[in-house]
Amino acid sequence: MPRHSITMTAYHADGTICPADHHRGAPLTEGCPGRERFLATCTCKQWTSDPSSTKTYAAELGRRHRADLLPAKSTPPPKGPAALRELLRFDAED
């Protein structure tokens, strides 16, 4: 199964990508519109989060996406007398 990694991208209010050294929501330089939203994107290229106002929420959506991709854990077969009864069960046909 291919590895899925989530990339977080911050965007300004005008739709441009916020530089990596812009760590706060306030404008970095004069004329900078300030950070407005985050998008989480998976390397599978089949999923992108809805725009989020917080980085934490976008990251959580990414974690949920990766968890949905994991195979479901199967329940182990029963042990003890219940398993024996299941093996010895005969369906009577009338």
C-alpha positions in Angstrom: 0.0 0.0 0.0 1.5 3.4 -0.9 2.4 5.8 1.8 0.0 8.7 2.2 1.4 11.9 3.6 -0.5 15.1 4.3 0.8 18.5 3.2 -0.5 21.7 4.9 -0.6 24.9 2.9 -1.5 28.3 4.3 -3.2 30.9 2.1 -3.6 34.6 2.3 -7.0 36.2 2.0 -6.3 37.1 -1.7 -5.6 33.4 -2.5 -1.8 33.5 -2.7 0.2 31.0 -0.8 1.6 32.2 2.5 5.4 31.9 2.8 6.8 29.2 5.1 8.5 31.8 7.3 5.2 33.5 8.0 4.3 32.0 11.3 1.5 34.2 12.5 -1.8 35.2 11.1 -0.8 38.9 11.1 0.7 40.4 7.9 4.4 39.6 7.4 5.3 42.7 5.5 3.5 45.9 4.5 0.9 45.1 1.9 0.6 41.4 3.0 -3.1 40.6 3.4 -2.4 38.2 6.3 -3.0 34.4 6.5 -6.6 33.4 6.2 -7.0 29.7 5.7 -5.3 26.3 5.5 -5.7 23.4 3.2 -4.6 19.8 3.8 -3.8 17.8 0.8 -2.9 14.1 0.6 -0.2 12.6 -1.7 -2.9 10.3 -3.1 -4.2 13.3 -5.1 -7.7 12.2 -4.4 -8.4 14.1 -1.3 -8.1 17.7 -0.2 -9.7 19.2 3.0 -12.2 21.9 2.9 -10.7 25.3 3.7 -10.1 25.7 7.4 -9.4 28.8 9.5 -7.1 26.8 11.8 -4.1 24.6 11.1 -5.1 22.2 13.9 -8.4 21.4 12.3 -6.9 21.0 8.8 -4.3 18.6 10.3 -7.1 16.6 12.1 -8.9 16.2 8.8 -5.7 14.8 7.3 -5.3 12.3 10.2 -8.9 11.2 9.6 -8.3 10.7 5.9 -5.3 8.5 6.6 -7.2 6.5 9.2 -10.0 5.9 6.6 -7.4 4.4 4.3 -6.2 1.8 6.8 -7.6 -1.7 6.5 -10.3 -2.5 9.0 -9.1 -4.6 11.9 -10.8 -8.0 11.7 -12.1 -9.7 14.8 -10.1 -12.8 15.7 -11.9 -16.1 15.4 -13.6 -17.3 18.6 -11.7 -19.6 21.0 -12.8 -22.3 23.3 -16.1 -24.2 23.2 -17.9 -21.7 21.1 -15.4 -22.3 18.3 -15.8 -26.1 18.6 -19.6 -25.8 18.5 -19.3 -23.7 15.3 -17.1 -26.3 13.7 -19.3 -29.3 14.7 -22.6 -27.6 13.7 -24.6 -29.5 11.2 -27.5 -28.0 9.4 -30.3 -30.5 9.2 -32.3 -30.5 6.0 -35.9 -31.6 6.2 
